[in-house]
Amino acid sequence: MFALAKASPFDPVRQYLGERAMITSPEVMAGIRANWGLDKPLLEQYATWLGNLLSGDLGESRSLRLPVAQVIGERLGWTLLVVGCALVVMLVAGPVVGTLAAWRRDSWLDRLVTGAAYTNEAAPVFWVGLLAIWVFSVTLGWLPAGGLTDAASTTVTLPDLLRHMVLPVAVLAFSQSSWLLLFVRESVIGVLREDFVTGARARGLRGRTVLLRHALRSALLPFITIMGARVPELVTGAILVEAVFSWPGVAGTTIKAALSVDFPLLAALTLLATLAVVAGNLLADLAYTVADPRVRVLGVG
């Protein structure tokens, strides 16, 4: 990450100054570089940055002119709110719709669900967000197009917040749910062909009982691990959704940091996203051992 930032053709000092770079003297620009330590050898810059990072000093954002820790602290909660709500919607709606499609395989419902899922999988997240704004905000006028509150409001109230959350949460959940839905559908279809399901049906159990108590439990076990592996896409989706809906979260700030070549802020946000991916995979592995005791037995053996 550090090497890629240093290989960038953009000058962080010129990005920091903006239009003032045209009239700023070379001496002043050299002073800014010296103040930031950009005039030092590359290895020395890396050692300084890594040492500050290990000591908990994330530096100061050059674009926002605030400590990086403060920028992240003020925005992280809003991102966790949107991502958490979207994840809940995905975990509820995805398995339900995917199971219904598998149960009614080759029906009009199955064709409608799979067709919509494949179409959504190919659609960029920002395009889905802009389409949602056009339909629900511009055309119908049902929901606000972005932000936390209306333009005339100076404080964030719960009713206002809930109205402004609907579109970002819905778009993020919808755009990231196709793979989940299709995975659950294929997994349930495969389990319904297994011998133990056939045996349950032969014993005269009702179809709904066979599906819910026998097939669905076995079909959803691999989903736990897959969910952890798809955390990066959820993080990427959150970045684009926050940018489209002007949501003041830490994910949308990543784009601003990249455009302004704000390396201290961009580095911290990249490391934060990496930690989210690692934590997602770790939690998925732990959850799998809880859901399937056989994994614990094999691990001990």
ZAMI-106812 format. One record per residue (C-alpha): residue in three letters; x, y, z. Coordinates in Angstrom, 2 decimals, decimal comma. Layout:
# ZAMI-106812
{node 'Ala' {X Y Z}}
...
//
This chain:
# ZAMI-106812
{node 'Met' {0,00 0,00 0,00}}
{node 'Phe' {2,80 2,41 0,90}}
{node 'Ala' {4,71 1,57 -2,29}}
{node 'Leu' {1,65 2,06 -4,50}}
{node 'Ala' {0,99 5,44 -2,91}}
{node 'Lys' {4,56 6,54 -3,54}}
{node 'Ala' {4,36 5,32 -7,14}}
{node 'Ser' {1,32 7,52 -7,78}}
{node 'Pro' {1,95 10,23 -10,42}}
{node 'Phe' {-0,09 12,75 -8,40}}
{node 'Asp' {1,66 15,29 -6,21}}
{node 'Pro' {0,03 15,40 -2,75}}
{node 'Val' {1,27 18,97 -2,19}}
{node 'Arg' {-0,35 20,22 -5,39}}
{node 'Gln' {-3,55 18,37 -4,53}}
{node 'Tyr' {-3,47 19,93 -1,07}}
{node 'Leu' {-3,03 23,44 -2,44}}
{node 'Gly' {-5,50 23,08 -5,29}}
{node 'Glu' {-5,69 26,17 -7,47}}
{node 'Arg' {-3,28 27,94 -5,14}}
{node 'Ala' {-0,50 25,69 -6,43}}
{node 'Met' {-0,33 27,88 -9,56}}
{node 'Ile' {0,67 30,94 -7,54}}
{node 'Thr' {2,56 29,31 -4,66}}
{node 'Ser' {6,30 29,77 -4,72}}
{node 'Pro' {8,59 26,72 -4,99}}
{node 'Glu' {10,08 27,61 -1,61}}
{node 'Val' {6,69 27,36 0,12}}
{node 'Met' {5,91 24,05 -1,62}}
{node 'Ala' {9,33 22,71 -0,60}}
{node 'Gly' {8,59 23,75 2,98}}
{node 'Ile' {5,32 21,81 2,94}}
{node 'Arg' {7,11 18,73 1,61}}
{node 'Ala' {9,71 19,03 4,34}}
{node 'Asn' {7,00 19,44 6,98}}
{node 'Trp' {5,31 16,25 5,75}}
{node 'Gly' {8,63 14,42 5,47}}
{node 'Leu' {8,25 13,90 1,72}}
{node 'Asp' {11,78 15,15 1,08}}
{node 'Lys' {13,31 12,23 2,96}}
{node 'Pro' {14,50 8,97 1,33}}
{node 'Leu' {11,76 6,44 0,62}}
{node 'Leu' {12,89 3,87 3,18}}
{node 'Glu' {13,10 6,54 5,87}}
{node 'Gln' {9,57 7,70 5,02}}
{node 'Tyr' {8,33 4,14 5,29}}
{node 'Ala' {10,07 3,53 8,61}}
{node 'Thr' {8,59 6,74 10,03}}
{node 'Trp' {5,08 5,93 8,79}}
{node 'Leu' {5,21 2,34 10,05}}
{node 'Gly' {6,59 3,38 13,41}}
{node 'Asn' {3,83 5,96 13,90}}
{node 'Leu' {1,25 3,39 12,86}}
{node 'Leu' {2,48 0,80 15,36}}
{node 'Ser' {2,44 3,41 18,11}}
{node 'Gly' {-1,18 4,28 17,35}}
{node 'Asp' {-0,48 7,59 15,60}}
{node 'Leu' {-2,57 7,58 12,41}}
{node 'Gly' {-1,41 11,05 11,41}}
{node 'Glu' {-3,42 14,00 10,20}}
{node 'Ser' {-5,74 14,11 7,22}}
{node 'Arg' {-4,30 16,50 4,66}}
{node 'Ser' {-7,62 17,09 2,90}}
{node 'Leu' {-9,85 17,51 5,97}}
{node 'Arg' {-7,08 18,98 8,15}}
{node 'Leu' {-8,15 16,91 11,13}}
{node 'Pro' {-6,55 13,98 12,97}}
{node 'Val' {-7,24 10,74 11,11}}
{node 'Ala' {-8,47 9,08 14,30}}
{node 'Gln' {-11,03 11,87 14,74}}
{node 'Val' {-12,21 11,58 11,12}}
{node 'Ile' {-12,72 7,83 11,46}}
{node 'Gly' {-14,32 8,13 14,90}}
{node 'Glu' {-16,90 10,65 13,67}}
{node 'Arg' {-17,88 8,59 10,62}}
{node 'Leu' {-17,44 4,93 11,55}}
{node 'Gly' {-20,75 4,70 13,41}}
{node 'Trp' {-22,76 5,82 10,38}}
{node 'Thr' {-21,09 3,21 8,20}}
{node 'Leu' {-21,66 0,44 10,74}}
{node 'Leu' {-25,32 1,47 10,96}}
{node 'Val' {-25,93 1,17 7,22}}
{node 'Val' {-23,83 -1,97 6,74}}
{node 'Gly' {-25,36 -3,66 9,79}}
{node 'Cys' {-28,94 -2,96 8,70}}
{node 'Ala' {-28,19 -4,07 5,13}}
{node 'Leu' {-26,60 -7,27 6,43}}
{node 'Val' {-29,69 -8,07 8,50}}
{node 'Val' {-31,94 -7,51 5,48}}
{node 'Met' {-29,70 -9,76 3,37}}
{node 'Leu' {-29,60 -12,55 5,95}}
{node 'Val' {-33,39 -12,53 6,26}}
{node 'Ala' {-34,53 -11,97 2,69}}
{node 'Gly' {-31,81 -13,89 0,81}}
{node 'Pro' {-32,31 -17,34 2,35}}
{node 'Val' {-36,11 -16,99 2,34}}
{node 'Val' {-36,34 -16,03 -1,34}}
{node 'Gly' {-33,65 -18,51 -2,38}}
{node 'Thr' {-35,39 -21,35 -0,53}}
{node 'Leu' {-38,75 -20,50 -2,12}}
{node 'Ala' {-37,14 -20,49 -5,57}}
{node 'Ala' {-35,56 -23,90 -4,91}}
{node 'Trp' {-38,81 -25,34 -3,53}}
{node 'Arg' {-40,71 -24,12 -6,62}}
{node 'Arg' {-37,95 -25,06 -9,03}}
{node 'Asp' {-38,67 -24,33 -12,74}}
{node 'Ser' {-41,86 -22,45 -11,83}}
{node 'Trp' {-42,58 -18,85 -12,85}}
{node 'Leu' {-41,43 -17,74 -9,39}}
{node 'Asp' {-38,10 -19,52 -9,78}}
{node 'Arg' {-37,54 -18,00 -13,23}}
{node 'Leu' {-38,45 -14,54 -11,98}}
{node 'Val' {-36,16 -14,75 -8,95}}
{node 'Thr' {-33,14 -16,19 -10,77}}
{node 'Gly' {-33,55 -13,82 -13,71}}
{node 'Ala' {-33,68 -10,80 -11,42}}
{node 'Ala' {-30,70 -12,12 -9,42}}
{node 'Tyr' {-28,49 -12,58 -12,50}}
{node 'Thr' {-29,48 -9,14 -13,81}}
{node 'Asn' {-28,72 -7,54 -10,46}}
{node 'Glu' {-25,39 -9,37 -10,23}}
{node 'Ala' {-24,32 -7,72 -13,50}}
{node 'Ala' {-25,50 -4,23 -12,54}}
{node 'Pro' {-22,98 -1,82 -10,93}}
{node 'Val' {-23,88 -0,73 -7,41}}
{node 'Phe' {-23,77 2,97 -8,24}}
{node 'Trp' {-26,15 2,41 -11,17}}
{node 'Val' {-28,66 0,66 -8,89}}
{node 'Gly' {-28,36 3,56 -6,45}}
{node 'Leu' {-28,95 6,20 -9,13}}
{node 'Leu' {-31,91 4,21 -10,46}}
{node 'Ala' {-33,40 4,04 -6,96}}
{node 'Ile' {-33,01 7,81 -6,55}}
{node 'Trp' {-34,67 8,45 -9,91}}
{node 'Val' {-37,64 6,19 -9,11}}
{node 'Phe' {-38,29 6,77 -5,41}}
{node 'Ser' {-36,99 10,33 -4,94}}
{node 'Val' {-37,32 12,16 -8,25}}
{node 'Thr' {-40,31 10,44 -9,87}}
{node 'Leu' {-42,42 9,32 -6,92}}
{node 'Gly' {-41,07 11,67 -4,27}}
{node 'Trp' {-41,47 9,05 -1,53}}
{node 'Leu' {-37,98 9,12 -0,04}}
{node 'Pro' {-35,11 11,62 0,27}}
{node 'Ala' {-32,26 11,29 -2,20}}
{node 'Gly' {-29,40 11,44 0,29}}
{node 'Gly' {-27,83 12,87 3,39}}
{node 'Leu' {-28,86 12,41 7,01}}
{node 'Thr' {-31,55 15,08 7,23}}
{node 'Asp' {-33,54 17,44 5,03}}
{node 'Ala' {-31,86 20,65 3,90}}
{node 'Ala' {-33,96 22,81 6,24}}
{node 'Ser' {-33,20 20,67 9,31}}
{node 'Thr' {-30,23 21,44 11,56}}
{node 'Thr' {-30,46 18,41 13,88}}
{node 'Val' {-30,68 14,69 13,23}}
{node 'Thr' {-33,95 13,23 14,52}}
{node 'Leu' {-34,86 9,55 14,56}}
{node 'Pro' {-37,79 9,83 12,08}}
{node 'Asp' {-35,59 11,84 9,70}}
{node 'Leu' {-32,74 9,37 10,04}}
{node 'Leu' {-34,97 6,36 9,36}}
{node 'Arg' {-36,39 7,98 6,20}}
{node 'His' {-32,93 8,82 4,90}}
{node 'Met' {-31,64 5,32 5,71}}
{node 'Val' {-34,22 3,45 3,64}}
{node 'Leu' {-32,65 3,90 0,21}}
{node 'Pro' {-28,97 3,36 1,17}}
{node 'Val' {-29,80 0,25 3,20}}
{node 'Ala' {-32,16 -1,15 0,55}}
{node 'Val' {-29,73 -0,53 -2,33}}
{node 'Leu' {-26,76 -2,01 -0,46}}
{node 'Ala' {-28,74 -5,08 0,62}}
{node 'Phe' {-30,30 -5,57 -2,83}}
{node 'Ser' {-27,05 -5,13 -4,75}}
{node 'Gln' {-25,17 -7,60 -2,54}}
{node 'Ser' {-27,88 -10,24 -2,14}}
{node 'Ser' {-27,83 -11,89 -5,60}}
{node 'Trp' {-24,95 -14,26 -4,85}}
{node 'Leu' {-26,55 -15,16 -1,51}}
{node 'Leu' {-29,90 -15,90 -3,07}}
{node 'Leu' {-28,43 -17,99 -5,89}}
{node 'Phe' {-26,15 -19,89 -3,51}}
{node 'Val' {-29,02 -20,79 -1,19}}
{node 'Arg' {-31,16 -21,87 -4,15}}
{node 'Glu' {-28,49 -24,20 -5,57}}
{node 'Ser' {-27,61 -25,55 -2,14}}
{node 'Val' {-31,22 -26,34 -1,25}}
{node 'Ile' {-31,81 -27,99 -4,64}}
{node 'Gly' {-28,75 -30,20 -4,08}}
{node 'Val' {-29,81 -31,19 -0,55}}
{node 'Leu' {-33,36 -32,03 -1,68}}
{node 'Arg' {-31,83 -34,77 -3,84}}
{node 'Glu' {-29,97 -36,38 -0,93}}
{node 'Asp' {-30,95 -39,80 0,41}}
{node 'Phe' {-31,90 -38,59 3,89}}
{node 'Val' {-34,43 -36,16 2,37}}
{node 'Thr' {-35,86 -38,92 0,18}}
{node 'Gly' {-36,09 -41,13 3,28}}
{node 'Ala' {-37,91 -38,39 5,20}}
{node 'Arg' {-40,45 -38,09 2,42}}
{node 'Ala' {-40,86 -41,88 2,28}}
{node 'Arg' {-41,75 -41,84 5,97}}
{node 'Gly' {-44,71 -39,66 5,13}}
{node 'Leu' {-43,44 -36,33 6,47}}
{node 'Arg' {-45,02 -33,23 5,01}}
{node 'Gly' {-43,08 -31,31 2,38}}
{node 'Arg' {-42,79 -28,23 4,57}}
{node 'Thr' {-41,39 -30,29 7,45}}
{node 'Val' {-38,86 -31,98 5,17}}
{node 'Leu' {-37,74 -28,60 3,83}}
{node 'Leu' {-37,45 -26,71 7,10}}
{node 'Arg' {-36,22 -29,40 9,50}}
{node 'His' {-34,08 -31,56 7,25}}
{node 'Ala' {-33,05 -29,93 3,97}}
{node 'Leu' {-32,68 -26,28 4,93}}
{node 'Arg' {-30,40 -26,86 7,93}}
{node 'Ser' {-27,89 -28,88 5,93}}
{node 'Ala' {-28,09 -26,54 2,94}}
{node 'Leu' {-27,28 -23,41 4,93}}
{node 'Leu' {-24,14 -24,73 6,66}}
{node 'Pro' {-21,73 -23,86 3,79}}
{node 'Phe' {-23,40 -20,45 3,52}}
{node 'Ile' {-21,79 -19,36 6,81}}
{node 'Thr' {-18,28 -19,70 5,38}}
{node 'Ile' {-19,26 -18,14 2,05}}
{node 'Met' {-20,70 -15,15 3,88}}
{node 'Gly' {-17,35 -14,38 5,50}}
{node 'Ala' {-15,55 -14,66 2,18}}
{node 'Arg' {-17,87 -12,08 0,58}}
{node 'Val' {-17,22 -9,35 3,15}}
{node 'Pro' {-14,90 -7,47 0,71}}
{node 'Glu' {-17,78 -6,98 -1,72}}
{node 'Leu' {-19,93 -5,63 1,09}}
{node 'Val' {-17,19 -3,14 1,99}}
{node 'Thr' {-16,81 -2,08 -1,65}}
{node 'Gly' {-20,56 -1,76 -2,03}}
{node 'Ala' {-20,72 0,44 1,08}}
{node 'Ile' {-18,12 2,79 -0,39}}
{node 'Leu' {-20,13 3,31 -3,59}}
{node 'Val' {-23,49 3,52 -1,84}}
{node 'Glu' {-22,24 6,16 0,60}}
{node 'Ala' {-20,84 8,19 -2,28}}
{node 'Val' {-24,10 8,05 -4,26}}
{node 'Phe' {-26,35 8,91 -1,30}}
{node 'Ser' {-23,99 11,45 0,31}}
{node 'Trp' {-23,95 9,36 3,47}}
{node 'Pro' {-21,41 10,74 5,97}}
{node 'Gly' {-19,75 7,41 6,68}}
{node 'Val' {-16,17 6,28 6,73}}
{node 'Ala' {-16,58 4,26 3,51}}
{node 'Gly' {-17,53 7,25 1,38}}
{node 'Thr' {-14,59 9,19 2,83}}
{node 'Thr' {-12,28 6,68 1,11}}
{node 'Ile' {-13,15 8,15 -2,29}}
{node 'Lys' {-12,48 11,68 -1,09}}
{node 'Ala' {-9,14 10,59 0,37}}
{node 'Ala' {-8,14 8,91 -2,91}}
{node 'Leu' {-9,12 11,89 -5,07}}
{node 'Ser' {-7,20 14,31 -2,86}}
{node 'Val' {-4,16 11,98 -2,53}}
{node 'Asp' {-4,63 12,08 1,24}}
{node 'Phe' {-2,31 9,19 2,08}}
{node 'Pro' {-2,58 9,22 5,91}}
{node 'Leu' {-6,37 9,00 5,73}}
{node 'Leu' {-6,40 6,55 2,82}}
{node 'Ala' {-3,89 4,27 4,54}}
{node 'Ala' {-5,93 4,14 7,75}}
{node 'Leu' {-9,17 3,46 5,85}}
{node 'Thr' {-7,52 0,70 3,79}}
{node 'Leu' {-6,19 -0,97 6,93}}
{node 'Leu' {-9,63 -0,67 8,53}}
{node 'Ala' {-11,24 -2,36 5,52}}
{node 'Thr' {-8,60 -5,10 5,67}}
{node 'Leu' {-9,33 -5,72 9,33}}
{node 'Ala' {-13,05 -5,97 8,50}}
{node 'Val' {-12,32 -8,64 5,88}}
{node 'Val' {-10,09 -10,66 8,23}}
{node 'Ala' {-12,60 -10,37 11,08}}
{node 'Gly' {-15,44 -11,45 8,78}}
{node 'Asn' {-13,60 -14,60 7,71}}
{node 'Leu' {-12,59 -15,40 11,30}}
{node 'Leu' {-16,14 -14,99 12,61}}
{node 'Ala' {-17,44 -17,14 9,76}}
{node 'Asp' {-15,04 -19,96 10,66}}
{node 'Leu' {-15,99 -19,72 14,34}}
{node 'Ala' {-19,69 -19,69 13,51}}
{node 'Tyr' {-19,27 -22,77 11,32}}
{node 'Thr' {-17,76 -24,74 14,21}}
{node 'Val' {-20,73 -23,77 16,36}}
{node 'Ala' {-23,28 -24,69 13,69}}
{node 'Asp' {-21,64 -28,01 12,77}}
{node 'Pro' {-20,18 -29,97 15,75}}
{node 'Arg' {-18,50 -32,38 13,34}}
{node 'Val' {-15,93 -29,69 12,48}}
{node 'Arg' {-14,89 -29,44 16,15}}
{node 'Val' {-14,56 -33,22 16,38}}
{node 'Leu' {-12,40 -33,39 13,26}}
{node 'Gly' {-10,28 -30,49 14,50}}
{node 'Val' {-9,61 -32,21 17,81}}
{node 'Gly' {-8,82 -35,47 16,10}}
//
